[in-house]
């Protein structure tokens, strides 16, 4: 998916910073908008999907491109 409203690049940051920056970005967005998160911390592969389930935001896609983890999240919660 190449259509997103906001992108954050947390490359080089370690847990818990990628998750905290994801939470902050989603809080500033409107319902129905899409966030693209780029991370290099392996813990993000677990933390971000679990957070999406707990927060009622929808994880649209997660993938790994070389050493980067890419997540597309739809903001569902208000």
N, C-alpha and C positions, 0 to 999 in steps of 0.2 A: 504494500500500500504506500503510495507516494503522497497521498493527500492527508495533511495534518495541519492543525492550526498553530501549534506551538511545538518547539523542539528544545530539548535540553541535552547537553553533552556532559556526562559525568565521568568521562574517560579519565583514568588516573586516580579517581577518588575511591577510597575504601569504605566499607560498611561502617557506619550506617548512612553515610552522606548521599549515595545515589538514591536511597529510599526517601530520605528527608527532602531532597531536592525535588523528587517526583511528587511527594505529598504537597509541597509548597506550590509547585506549578499547577497541579490539579485544583488546588484551593482557589487559585486566581482565574480559573477558566469557567466558562459557562457550560451548563448541561448540553450534551450532544457534541461538544467539541472534541477534537482528537489531539492527543499528546504523543510525540515520538521521543523516546528516551534512548540514549546511547550510553552504554556502560561497559567497563572493562573488569569490574570486580565480579568474580564468580558467584559471590553470595547474592548478587542482584538477580541471578537466574531463579533463585528461590524466593527472595524477599519481595520482589515486585509482583509476581503472580499471586502470592499469598495475600499481600496487601490489597490487590484488586478484588479478590474474593471477599475479604473482610469489610471493605469499604463500599461494596456494591458498584464499583467502577468495572468496566468491561475490558478485559485484555483481549484485543482483537488479534494480535499476532506477536509472536516472539521468535527471534531468529538469531543465529550467530553468523557474522560475516568476518572472516579472519579472526582477530582476537576481540572483536567488539560484539556485545550483546545489544540487540535492537528490539525495543518493545513499542507497540502501538496500543494506546489505551484510549477508550472512549469514556469521557466523563459522564457518568449516569447519576451520581448522587448530587444533591444540591448543596 
